[in-house]
């Protein structure tokens, strides 16, 4: 799936979290973030998405790997 906007990242993360059977609290604890941070992220809040280190840690917890290949359209 291509993530062009904060909402896309939010949907991917939320869907994967539920697929893994994890609660927001469990994921937030694994990240060292508050549950509210994850709520904000999953709602597409630009403030949460702007924390790249936290987003990369979230991808790691959810066992997701970003594909940063070039799109030469």
Backbone as CSV, one residue per row, in Angstrom:
resi,resn,N_x,N_y,N_z,CA_x,CA_y,CA_z,C_x,C_y,C_z
1,UNK,0.841,-1.176,0.000,0.000,0.000,0.000,0.887,1.240,0.000
2,UNK,0.488,2.223,-0.739,1.233,3.474,-0.805,0.664,4.438,0.223
3,UNK,1.558,5.059,0.973,1.166,6.042,1.988,1.635,7.417,1.528
4,UNK,0.711,8.181,0.988,1.027,9.527,0.510,0.738,10.599,1.555
5,UNK,-0.173,10.324,2.462,-0.610,11.321,3.432,-0.592,10.731,4.837
6,UNK,-0.656,11.597,5.823,-0.676,11.159,7.222,-1.809,10.174,7.462
7,UNK,-2.951,10.399,6.859,-4.108,9.510,7.026,-3.768,8.100,6.539
8,UNK,-2.992,7.975,5.454,-2.605,6.651,4.939,-1.752,5.901,5.955
9,UNK,-0.753,6.589,6.524,0.110,5.978,7.535,-0.720,5.549,8.732
10,UNK,-1.666,6.403,9.118,-2.533,6.110,10.260,-3.353,4.853,10.023
11,UNK,-3.949,4.748,8.845,-4.773,3.580,8.522,-3.954,2.294,8.488
12,UNK,-2.774,2.363,7.898,-1.905,1.184,7.826,-1.528,0.722,9.233
13,UNK,-1.122,1.654,10.067,-0.702,1.310,11.432,-1.869,0.744,12.240
14,UNK,-3.016,1.384,12.164,-4.178,0.910,12.932,-4.604,-0.473,12.471
15,UNK,-4.672,-0.668,11.158,-5.065,-1.976,10.625,-4.090,-3.066,11.054
16,UNK,-2.803,-2.772,11.006,-1.799,-3.760,11.392,-1.861,-4.048,12.888
17,UNK,-2.061,-3.001,13.693,-2.159,-3.191,15.141,-3.314,-4.131,15.468
18,UNK,-4.454,-3.906,14.845,-5.608,-4.765,15.124,-5.395,-6.170,14.568
19,UNK,-4.720,-6.264,13.432,-4.391,-7.579,12.850,-3.523,-8.397,13.808
20,UNK,-2.610,-7.711,14.495,-1.730,-8.373,15.453,-2.411,-8.593,16.811
21,UNK,-3.617,-8.059,16.969,-4.347,-8.230,18.217,-3.804,-7.397,19.361
22,UNK,-3.184,-6.284,19.039,-2.591,-5.419,20.054,-3.511,-4.248,20.372
23,UNK,-3.525,-3.845,21.628,-4.281,-2.662,22.019,-3.420,-1.425,21.804
24,UNK,-4.070,-0.276,21.807,-3.313,0.972,21.714,-2.367,1.103,22.897
25,UNK,-2.816,0.707,24.063,-1.972,0.802,25.261,-0.732,-0.075,25.135
26,UNK,-0.886,-1.276,24.600,0.260,-2.180,24.442,1.285,-1.611,23.473
27,UNK,0.822,-1.082,22.372,1.737,-0.514,21.379,2.406,0.739,21.939
28,UNK,1.633,1.593,22.594,2.198,2.809,23.179,3.266,2.467,24.211
29,UNK,3.007,1.458,25.041,4.005,1.031,26.034,5.281,0.549,25.352
30,UNK,5.140,-0.221,24.281,6.307,-0.729,23.552,7.114,0.405,22.928
31,UNK,6.439,1.490,22.592,7.105,2.652,21.989,7.685,3.604,23.026
32,UNK,7.210,3.491,24.259,7.595,4.475,25.265,6.862,5.787,25.060
33,UNK,5.696,5.711,24.431,4.850,6.881,24.167,3.557,6.724,24.944
34,UNK,2.824,7.806,25.047,1.518,7.740,25.701,0.493,7.126,24.744
35,UNK,-0.558,6.572,25.316,-1.643,6.050,24.492,-2.240,7.194,23.657
36,UNK,-2.281,8.401,24.240,-2.816,9.552,23.507,-1.994,9.857,22.257
37,UNK,-0.677,9.653,22.325,0.152,9.861,21.132,-0.310,8.915,20.027
38,UNK,-0.553,7.650,20.383,-0.992,6.681,19.386,-2.387,7.007,18.869
39,UNK,-3.268,7.450,19.748,-4.602,7.890,19.313,-4.451,9.008,18.282
40,UNK,-3.589,9.976,18.575,-3.361,11.086,17.639,-2.787,10.577,16.322
41,UNK,-1.830,9.657,16.409,-1.232,9.113,15.191,-2.288,8.403,14.347
42,UNK,-3.069,7.550,14.990,-4.068,6.766,14.256,-5.206,7.629,13.710
43,UNK,-5.322,8.845,14.199,-6.334,9.746,13.652,-5.744,10.644,12.559
44,UNK,-4.453,10.462,12.283,-3.814,11.224,11.212,-3.298,12.576,11.638
45,UNK,-3.145,12.795,12.934,-2.648,14.076,13.427,-1.245,14.346,12.899
46,UNK,-1.063,15.488,12.285,0.251,15.817,11.725,1.306,15.970,12.810
47,UNK,0.910,16.342,14.023,1.883,16.487,15.110,2.499,15.148,15.463
48,UNK,1.697,14.095,15.501,2.223,12.764,15.814,3.037,12.221,14.657
49,UNK,2.575,12.435,13.446,3.278,11.921,12.272,4.623,12.618,12.096
50,UNK,4.720,13.865,12.525,5.949,14.638,12.338,7.120,14.094,13.151
51,UNK,6.864,13.248,14.121,7.932,12.676,14.939,8.455,11.422,14.243
52,UNK,9.345,11.611,13.292,9.826,10.520,12.454,10.428,9.385,13.263
53,UNK,11.193,9.684,14.294,11.786,8.616,15.093,10.707,7.746,15.732
54,UNK,9.636,8.360,16.189,8.537,7.600,16.790,7.795,6.789,15.741
55,UNK,7.616,7.351,14.557,6.933,6.621,13.477,7.755,5.405,13.070
56,UNK,9.059,5.568,12.951,9.912,4.431,12.593,9.893,3.365,13.684
57,UNK,9.875,3.782,14.942,9.774,2.823,16.043,8.428,2.103,15.992
58,UNK,7.368,2.821,15.653,6.043,2.216,15.534,6.043,1.157,14.434
59,UNK,6.641,1.462,13.298,6.724,0.482,12.213,7.449,-0.772,12.687
60,UNK,8.493,-0.585,13.485,9.245,-1.719,14.009,8.376,-2.573,14.940
61,UNK,7.661,-1.932,15.849,6.784,-2.661,16.777,5.717,-3.443,16.008
62,UNK,5.201,-2.843,14.937,4.142,-3.479,14.146,4.692,-4.418,13.063
63,UNK,6.015,-4.586,13.056,6.676,-5.469,12.089,6.351,-5.081,10.644
64,UNK,6.435,-3.772,10.391,6.227,-3.226,9.051,7.531,-2.609,8.562
65,UNK,7.766,-2.678,7.277,8.960,-2.113,6.693,8.568,-1.118,5.595
66,UNK,9.028,0.133,5.694,8.706,1.100,4.642,9.515,0.804,3.384
67,UNK,8.906,1.013,2.261,9.599,0.891,0.980,9.851,2.303,0.478
68,UNK,11.101,2.685,0.449,11.450,4.055,0.078,11.984,4.150,-1.340
69,UNK,11.566,3.212,-2.188,12.036,3.223,-3.571,11.479,4.423,-4.322
70,UNK,12.194,4.816,-5.343,11.824,5.975,-6.153,10.595,5.661,-7.005
71,UNK,9.747,6.669,-7.153,8.563,6.550,-8.005,8.767,7.477,-9.188
72,UNK,9.203,6.922,-10.297,9.519,7.727,-11.489,8.332,7.785,-12.447
73,UNK,7.269,8.393,-11.996,6.070,8.472,-12.851,6.237,9.480,-13.937
